[in-house]
Amino acid sequence: SSGINAEWPLRPGKKEWYDVKAPSMFTVRDIGKTLVTRTTGMKIAADALKGRVYECALADLNDDENAFRKFKLVCEDVQGKYCYTNFHGMDLTRDKLCSLVRKWQTLIEAHVDVKTTDGYLLRVFCMGFTKRVSKQIKKAAYAKSSQVRAIRKKMVDIMAKEASTEDLKSFVNKLIPDSIGKDIEKECMDIYPLHDVHIRKVKVLKKPKFDASKLMDLHGEMGGTTDESGEIVAAPGEFVEPIIQESV
């Protein structure tokens, strides 16, 4: 047939699959496959793959972690048949957020824009809830507006301190177990007891100029250029470990 449906179904060999690799912060490195149109003329497959964002639950990336925390990974480089990704954001699932919000308590939210030591500008959002103390008779656990302001200031200070003193990799390592939320809960204890304190979202606002060797370090692999088959080869002037020969 001719006209609009001439390409459908797709001709065999028109598309190809690439493996998507997660950075070394996560225990599961192969997160899946992605489909792309083969390189033809000026349309290069690698250019179509760069910039793709993959959203994965932390349970899939770290096997045993919570399923309600989602990480966004963006494809920054393509080598051979592999897409190398970098951290692009974090979020909580809608059902987790809805399950936290209840009556008879105060919701306290804060956000801050902060730059990591390696030049990533992040916007970090935090949320927490007031908690009834033991032996409390009153049904509600509402905080006064002055307490809410004090807690919000503590949240902002802790988030800024944790992110501004670390590079992106170390910061993501803190997001995985949500250690920042636990620190905030501990610090705010003397203002008003809190529970369910979480970093609920992280956005990457600005990135430094792309550096292939830094991305490879993030993936725990050697940098370098690739040959036609996609194997990583050393850049000119770079030291290469000699191959051990079986016999001389």
DOGUGU-221275 format. One record per residue (C-alpha): x, y, z; chain. Coordinates in nm, 2 decimals, decimal comma. Example, Ala and Ser with C-alpha at 12.3 -4.5 7.8 and 13.67 -1.06 7.14 Angstrom:
DOGUGU-221275
@east->1,23	north->-0,45	up->0,78	cadena->A
@east->1,37	north->-0,11	up->0,71	cadena->A
//
This chain:
DOGUGU-221275
@east->0,00	north->0,00	up->0,00	cadena->A
@east->0,11	north->0,36	up->-0,05	cadena->A
@east->0,05	north->0,68	up->0,13	cadena->A
@east->0,04	north->0,74	up->0,51	cadena->A
@east->0,06	north->0,37	up->0,62	cadena->A
@east->0,34	north->0,26	up->0,39	cadena->A
@east->0,58	north->0,24	up->0,69	cadena->A
@east->0,34	north->0,04	up->0,91	cadena->A
@east->0,41	north->-0,23	up->1,03	cadena->A
@east->0,77	north->-0,12	up->1,07	cadena->A
@east->1,02	north->-0,27	up->0,83	cadena->A
@east->1,25	north->-0,52	up->1,00	cadena->A
@east->1,58	north->-0,37	up->1,09	cadena->A
@east->1,45	north->-0,01	up->1,11	cadena->A
@east->1,48	north->0,01	up->1,49	cadena->A
@east->1,74	north->-0,12	up->1,74	cadena->A
@east->1,76	north->-0,18	up->2,11	cadena->A
@east->2,01	north->-0,01	up->2,35	cadena->A
@east->2,08	north->-0,11	up->2,71	cadena->A
@east->2,02	north->0,16	up->2,97	cadena->A
@east->2,29	north->0,17	up->3,25	cadena->A
@east->2,23	north->0,33	up->3,59	cadena->A
@east->2,52	north->0,51	up->3,78	cadena->A
@east->2,73	north->0,32	up->4,04	cadena->A
@east->2,52	north->0,47	up->4,33	cadena->A
@east->2,27	north->0,19	up->4,26	cadena->A
@east->2,32	north->-0,18	up->4,30	cadena->A
@east->2,12	north->-0,28	up->3,99	cadena->A
@east->2,31	north->-0,13	up->3,70	cadena->A
@east->2,11	north->-0,26	up->3,40	cadena->A
@east->1,77	north->-0,09	up->3,43	cadena->A
@east->1,62	north->-0,19	up->3,10	cadena->A
@east->1,63	north->-0,14	up->2,72	cadena->A
@east->1,53	north->0,14	up->2,50	cadena->A
@east->1,42	north->0,15	up->2,14	cadena->A
@east->1,55	north->0,39	up->1,87	cadena->A
@east->1,55	north->0,44	up->1,50	cadena->A
@east->1,87	north->0,32	up->1,34	cadena->A
@east->2,13	north->0,57	up->1,22	cadena->A
@east->2,04	north->0,68	up->0,86	cadena->A
@east->2,22	north->0,96	up->0,69	cadena->A
@east->2,22	north->1,27	up->0,90	cadena->A
@east->1,99	north->1,12	up->1,17	cadena->A
@east->2,22	north->0,96	up->1,43	cadena->A
@east->2,07	north->0,72	up->1,68	cadena->A
@east->2,29	north->0,84	up->1,96	cadena->A
@east->2,15	north->1,20	up->1,93	cadena->A
@east->1,80	north->1,06	up->1,95	cadena->A
@east->1,89	north->0,88	up->2,27	cadena->A
@east->2,07	north->1,16	up->2,45	cadena->A
@east->1,83	north->1,35	up->2,68	cadena->A
@east->1,58	north->1,07	up->2,73	cadena->A
@east->1,46	north->1,05	up->3,09	cadena->A
@east->1,39	north->0,71	up->3,25	cadena->A
@east->1,19	north->0,69	up->3,58	cadena->A
@east->1,26	north->0,40	up->3,80	cadena->A
@east->1,14	north->0,29	up->4,15	cadena->A
@east->1,42	north->0,27	up->4,40	cadena->A
@east->1,31	north->-0,09	up->4,48	cadena->A
@east->1,41	north->-0,18	up->4,12	cadena->A
@east->1,74	north->0,01	up->4,14	cadena->A
@east->1,85	north->-0,12	up->4,48	cadena->A
@east->1,66	north->-0,45	up->4,51	cadena->A
@east->1,55	north->-0,42	up->4,87	cadena->A
@east->1,46	north->-0,05	up->4,92	cadena->A
@east->1,12	north->0,12	up->4,94	cadena->A
@east->0,91	north->0,12	up->4,63	cadena->A
@east->0,76	north->0,46	up->4,69	cadena->A
@east->1,08	north->0,66	up->4,61	cadena->A
@east->1,12	north->0,72	up->4,23	cadena->A
@east->1,45	north->0,83	up->4,07	cadena->A
@east->1,47	north->1,00	up->3,73	cadena->A
@east->1,78	north->0,92	up->3,52	cadena->A
@east->1,87	north->1,11	up->3,21	cadena->A
@east->2,08	north->0,96	up->2,92	cadena->A
@east->2,39	north->1,17	up->2,88	cadena->A
@east->2,62	north->0,96	up->2,66	cadena->A
@east->2,59	north->0,66	up->2,43	cadena->A
@east->2,88	north->0,42	up->2,38	cadena->A
@east->2,84	north->0,12	up->2,17	cadena->A
@east->2,50	north->-0,03	up->2,26	cadena->A
@east->2,49	north->0,13	up->2,60	cadena->A
@east->2,31	north->0,44	up->2,72	cadena->A
@east->2,49	north->0,59	up->3,02	cadena->A
@east->2,26	north->0,78	up->3,26	cadena->A
@east->2,30	north->1,04	up->3,53	cadena->A
@east->2,08	north->1,15	up->3,82	cadena->A
@east->1,80	north->1,38	up->3,69	cadena->A
@east->1,56	north->1,40	up->3,99	cadena->A
@east->1,38	north->1,23	up->4,27	cadena->A
@east->1,01	north->1,21	up->4,37	cadena->A
@east->0,77	north->1,02	up->4,59	cadena->A
@east->0,48	north->0,83	up->4,45	cadena->A
@east->0,14	north->0,99	up->4,46	cadena->A
@east->-0,01	north->0,71	up->4,68	cadena->A
@east->0,27	north->0,75	up->4,94	cadena->A
@east->0,21	north->1,13	up->4,96	cadena->A
@east->-0,17	north->1,08	up->5,00	cadena->A
@east->-0,12	north->0,82	up->5,27	cadena->A
@east->0,09	north->1,06	up->5,48	cadena->A
@east->-0,15	north->1,35	up->5,48	cadena->A
@east->-0,41	north->1,31	up->5,76	cadena->A
@east->-0,63	north->1,52	up->5,99	cadena->A
@east->-0,53	north->1,64	up->6,34	cadena->A
@east->-0,17	north->1,72	up->6,26	cadena->A
@east->0,02	north->2,01	up->6,10	cadena->A
@east->0,19	north->1,96	up->5,76	cadena->A
@east->0,52	north->2,16	up->5,73	cadena->A
@east->0,69	north->2,20	up->5,39	cadena->A
@east->1,01	north->2,37	up->5,29	cadena->A
@east->1,22	north->2,40	up->4,98	cadena->A
@east->1,57	north->2,54	up->4,90	cadena->A
@east->1,78	north->2,60	up->4,58	cadena->A
@east->2,14	north->2,48	up->4,65	cadena->A
@east->2,45	north->2,41	up->4,45	cadena->A
@east->2,66	north->2,10	up->4,49	cadena->A
@east->3,04	north->2,11	up->4,50	cadena->A
@east->3,06	north->1,98	up->4,14	cadena->A
@east->2,83	north->2,26	up->4,00	cadena->A
@east->2,48	north->2,10	up->3,99	cadena->A
@east->2,20	north->2,35	up->4,09	cadena->A
@east->1,93	north->2,15	up->4,27	cadena->A
@east->1,59	north->2,24	up->4,42	cadena->A
@east->1,52	north->2,02	up->4,72	cadena->A
@east->1,17	north->1,99	up->4,87	cadena->A
@east->1,10	north->1,86	up->5,22	cadena->A
@east->0,79	north->1,77	up->5,42	cadena->A
@east->0,72	north->1,67	up->5,77	cadena->A
@east->0,42	north->1,63	up->6,01	cadena->A
@east->0,37	north->1,71	up->6,38	cadena->A
@east->0,33	north->1,41	up->6,61	cadena->A
@east->0,13	north->1,35	up->6,93	cadena->A
@east->0,35	north->1,30	up->7,23	cadena->A
@east->0,31	north->1,01	up->7,46	cadena->A
@east->0,04	north->1,05	up->7,73	cadena->A
@east->-0,12	north->1,33	up->7,53	cadena->A
@east->-0,49	north->1,36	up->7,60	cadena->A
@east->-0,57	north->1,62	up->7,34	cadena->A
@east->-0,67	north->1,46	up->7,00	cadena->A
@east->-0,49	north->1,72	up->6,78	cadena->A
@east->-0,12	north->1,78	up->6,75	cadena->A
@east->-0,11	north->2,13	up->6,59	cadena->A
@east->0,20	north->2,35	up->6,59	cadena->A
@east->0,19	north->2,72	up->6,64	cadena->A
@east->0,28	north->2,94	up->6,34	cadena->A
@east->0,60	north->3,05	up->6,52	cadena->A
@east->0,70	north->2,68	up->6,57	cadena->A
@east->0,62	north->2,61	up->6,20	cadena->A
@east->0,85	north->2,90	up->6,10	cadena->A
@east->1,13	north->2,77	up->6,32	cadena->A
@east->1,09	north->2,41	up->6,19	cadena->A
@east->1,09	north->2,54	up->5,83	cadena->A
@east->1,41	north->2,74	up->5,89	cadena->A
@east->1,58	north->2,43	up->6,04	cadena->A
@east->1,47	north->2,22	up->5,73	cadena->A
@east->1,61	north->2,48	up->5,49	cadena->A
@east->1,94	north->2,51	up->5,68	cadena->A
@east->1,99	north->2,13	up->5,70	cadena->A
@east->1,90	north->2,07	up->5,33	cadena->A
@east->2,14	north->2,35	up->5,23	cadena->A
@east->2,42	north->2,23	up->5,44	cadena->A
@east->2,39	north->1,86	up->5,33	cadena->A
@east->2,38	north->1,95	up->4,96	cadena->A
@east->2,63	north->2,23	up->4,94	cadena->A
@east->2,91	north->2,04	up->5,11	cadena->A
@east->2,88	north->1,73	up->4,88	cadena->A
@east->2,91	north->1,64	up->4,52	cadena->A
@east->2,61	north->1,50	up->4,33	cadena->A
@east->2,71	north->1,14	up->4,38	cadena->A
@east->2,74	north->1,18	up->4,76	cadena->A
@east->2,41	north->1,37	up->4,78	cadena->A
@east->2,23	north->1,09	up->4,59	cadena->A
@east->2,38	north->0,84	up->4,83	cadena->A
@east->2,21	north->1,04	up->5,11	cadena->A
@east->1,88	north->1,05	up->4,93	cadena->A
@east->1,87	north->0,67	up->4,89	cadena->A
@east->1,82	north->0,59	up->5,27	cadena->A
@east->1,67	north->0,94	up->5,33	cadena->A
@east->1,92	north->1,02	up->5,60	cadena->A
@east->1,85	north->1,40	up->5,56	cadena->A
@east->1,49	north->1,34	up->5,67	cadena->A
@east->1,61	north->1,16	up->5,98	cadena->A
@east->1,85	north->1,44	up->6,06	cadena->A
@east->1,57	north->1,70	up->6,03	cadena->A
@east->1,34	north->1,49	up->6,26	cadena->A
@east->1,62	north->1,47	up->6,52	cadena->A
@east->1,71	north->1,84	up->6,50	cadena->A
@east->1,35	north->1,97	up->6,53	cadena->A
@east->1,26	north->1,75	up->6,83	cadena->A
@east->1,32	north->2,04	up->7,07	cadena->A
@east->1,08	north->2,27	up->6,87	cadena->A
@east->0,79	north->2,02	up->6,82	cadena->A
@east->0,81	north->1,64	up->6,77	cadena->A
@east->0,78	north->1,54	up->6,41	cadena->A
@east->0,72	north->1,22	up->6,22	cadena->A
@east->0,71	north->1,11	up->5,85	cadena->A
@east->0,98	north->1,36	up->5,76	cadena->A
@east->1,09	north->1,30	up->5,39	cadena->A
@east->1,28	north->1,47	up->5,12	cadena->A
@east->0,98	north->1,45	up->4,89	cadena->A
@east->1,13	north->1,58	up->4,57	cadena->A
@east->1,46	north->1,69	up->4,41	cadena->A
@east->1,48	north->1,87	up->4,08	cadena->A
@east->1,80	north->1,94	up->3,88	cadena->A
@east->1,77	north->2,30	up->3,76	cadena->A
@east->2,12	north->2,35	up->3,61	cadena->A
@east->2,40	north->2,12	up->3,52	cadena->A
@east->2,77	north->2,19	up->3,46	cadena->A
@east->2,91	north->2,15	up->3,11	cadena->A
@east->2,90	north->1,78	up->3,00	cadena->A
@east->3,22	north->1,59	up->3,08	cadena->A
@east->3,24	north->1,23	up->2,95	cadena->A
@east->3,52	north->1,13	up->3,18	cadena->A
@east->3,32	north->1,24	up->3,49	cadena->A
@east->3,02	north->1,04	up->3,37	cadena->A
@east->3,24	north->0,74	up->3,33	cadena->A
@east->3,38	north->0,79	up->3,68	cadena->A
@east->3,02	north->0,80	up->3,80	cadena->A
@east->2,96	north->0,46	up->3,63	cadena->A
@east->3,29	north->0,33	up->3,77	cadena->A
@east->3,43	north->0,28	up->3,42	cadena->A
@east->3,73	north->0,42	up->3,24	cadena->A
@east->3,67	north->0,71	up->3,01	cadena->A
@east->3,78	north->0,72	up->2,65	cadena->A
@east->3,65	north->0,71	up->2,30	cadena->A
@east->3,49	north->0,42	up->2,13	cadena->A
@east->3,57	north->0,23	up->1,81	cadena->A
@east->3,31	north->0,12	up->1,54	cadena->A
@east->3,21	north->-0,19	up->1,74	cadena->A
@east->3,14	north->0,03	up->2,05	cadena->A
@east->3,44	north->-0,09	up->2,26	cadena->A
@east->3,60	north->0,18	up->2,47	cadena->A
@east->3,95	north->0,26	up->2,34	cadena->A
@east->4,21	north->0,49	up->2,51	cadena->A
@east->4,24	north->0,85	up->2,41	cadena->A
@east->4,57	north->0,96	up->2,24	cadena->A
@east->4,85	north->1,00	up->2,50	cadena->A
@east->4,66	north->0,80	up->2,76	cadena->A
@east->4,83	north->0,52	up->2,95	cadena->A
@east->4,70	north->0,17	up->2,85	cadena->A
@east->4,75	north->-0,14	up->3,07	cadena->A
@east->4,93	north->-0,39	up->2,85	cadena->A
@east->4,74	north->-0,72	up->2,77	cadena->A
@east->4,88	north->-1,02	up->2,95	cadena->A
@east->5,00	north->-1,27	up->2,69	cadena->A
@east->4,95	north->-1,65	up->2,75	cadena->A
@east->5,29	north->-1,75	up->2,59	cadena->A
@east->5,59	north->-1,55	up->2,49	cadena->A
//
